[in-house]
Amino acid sequence: MAVRIRLRRIGKKKQPQYRLIVADSVAPRDGRFIETIGQYNPRVEPALVSVNEERALWWLRQGARPSDTALSLLKKSGVWEQFTGEPTPAPATQAIVAAPEPAAPPEMEDAASSAEAGEEEDAASSAEASEEEGEASSAEASEEGEDTSESEQTPK
């Protein structure tokens, strides 16, 4: 008989509440169970998670395997940390921290700032050059347009 720790749905329609139960793995979700070891209410802010730590640890030591959702609830309540003896890892969003860049020597900072200033000047001059090219090409197009209109208006 494989024993699992999982959730059992209770509550009214559209108002779910769950009990954390210990049940045989082949029993239906809301069917026969061995023991209730906690409850979970996701509808309140913050979500209510209460676990009988002593009984949950006893069942885990007896070999009961938690479902994925039950495992996350056991981690939130701290029972899983007590069972494994390992601290729960921090969420991934907080674990990724950009390492600060090492400070460059003062000589390098002067060279870098002058290079950046040169790049800004180059960008400004290239923008002016592209505007001049655009004006020149539009002028050429308008001249070509006049030539074609004259050739089309030749008398017969």
Secondary structure as UniProt FT lines:
FT   STRAND          3..12
FT   TURN            13..14
FT   STRAND          15..24
FT   TURN            25..26
FT   TURN            29..30
FT   STRAND          35..41
FT   TURN            42..43
FT   STRAND          48..51
FT   HELIX           53..61
FT   TURN            62..63
FT   STRAND          65..66
FT   HELIX           68..77
FT   HELIX           79..84
FT   HELIX           92..95
FT   HELIX           106..152
//
